[in-house]
């Protein structure tokens, strides 16, 4: 999306984000980083690039 054309409140720091466990694939929605998954893996914000 071009700069300045973001959907209003789309990147609001107080809105919930979707996180995915990099080990087992569990998906959770949380306003803060969920920490460690029950399987022992770490969560990655799905909106962030893995590069």
C-alpha positions in Angstrom: 0.0 0.0 0.0 1.5 3.4 -0.9 2.6 5.7 1.9 -0.2 7.8 3.3 -2.9 5.5 2.2 -3.1 3.3 5.2 -6.5 2.1 6.4 -7.4 4.3 9.5 -6.4 2.6 12.8 -4.9 -0.4 10.8 -1.5 0.1 12.5 -2.8 1.3 15.8 -0.3 0.1 18.5 -3.2 -0.6 20.8 -5.0 -2.9 18.3 -4.6 -6.7 18.5 -2.1 -8.4 16.2 -2.1 -12.0 14.9 0.9 -14.2 15.9 1.9 -17.6 14.6 4.1 -20.1 16.3 7.1 -20.8 14.1 7.4 -24.4 15.4 3.8 -25.8 15.4 1.8 -23.2 13.5 -0.6 -22.2 16.3 -2.2 -18.9 15.6 -3.2 -16.5 18.4 -4.5 -12.9 18.5 -3.1 -10.6 21.2 -2.5 -6.9 21.9 1.0 -7.8 23.2 3.5 -10.4 22.3 2.2 -13.7 23.6 5.7 -14.9 24.7 6.4 -18.6 24.2 4.0 -21.2 22.7 2.9 -24.3 24.7 5.0 -26.4 22.3 8.1 -24.4 23.3 8.3 -22.5 20.0 8.4 -18.8 19.6 5.7 -16.6 18.1 6.2 -14.3 15.1 3.9 -11.4 14.3 2.3 -12.4 11.0 2.3 -8.8 9.8 6.2 -8.8 9.9 8.4 -10.2 7.2 10.5 -13.3 8.0 13.3 -11.9 5.9 
